[in-house]
Amino acid sequence: MCFSAKASFTAAALLLPSGAFSILRGYRTDRRYAPICALPLLFGLQQLLEGFVWTSSASGDRDLVKFYAIGYMFFSWLAWPIWVPFSTYFLEPLRRKPLYLLFAIAGAILGAGQYLPYFVHSDWLSVQFLDSAIVYDGVELFDFLFARELTYAIYLMLIILPLLLSTRGEIRIFGVLVAIVAAITYLFFRFAYISAFCFGGALMSFYLVAMIFRIDRGRHNAVSLTVAVDID
């Protein structure tokens, strides 16, 4: 994340096993929750990559810095605007599924346009290291079409709106948490917005772990109550 290698590796060490458990619990509780429960694991992988960005810089290997930074940006640009609406798709009623497919397709178009040019123009991605921050910057494809602020506004909309519009209250809560992270990033961490927003999202994804365990416990208690009533 935007503080240090230790912070990134610590976040990854917590998120990876938590995410694995949440996927397993989601699959066992209600398979429709498994994709959204994968987010902590995916955030953990991204934080792991950023830890390697830090350590590669410390070793002075600029090629490794670029390698791990491109891996990190895969999640930032391509994974999140696709995976968030796509994973919410499975939780929505049939009549609303086309809307979430449209969100995912729009996310794929935006994400691919931002991410794939890195493989053609390697100098488009710049990585700058401050005392306690990594700044991912450079040239972006949509800069040639409209202001970068509009690109980021669309990006956030494609991630946050699918959550806020969900018919599931627990998913709307997650959307509110992500929106709060976006607001805090804009107000206080614009100098390292990509790293700060992704780290904030990673922290908020722990909510999903608690969510699926709460749903599982609630269903277990409901079944136990039903069995007790039947016995009586």
Buried (B, 14 or more C-beta within 10 A) or exposed (E): BBBBBEBBBBBBBBBBBBBBBBBEBBBEBBEBBBBBBBBBBBBBBBBBBBBBBBBBBEEEEEEBBBBBBBBBBBBBBBBBBBBBBBBBBBBBEEEBBEBBEEBBBBBBEBBBBBBEBBEEEEEBBEBEEEEEBBBBBBEBBBEEEEEEEEBBEBBBBBBBBBBBBBEBEBBBBBBEBBBEBBEEBBEEBEEBBBBBBBBBBBBBBBBBBEBBBEBBEEEEEEEEEEEEEEEE
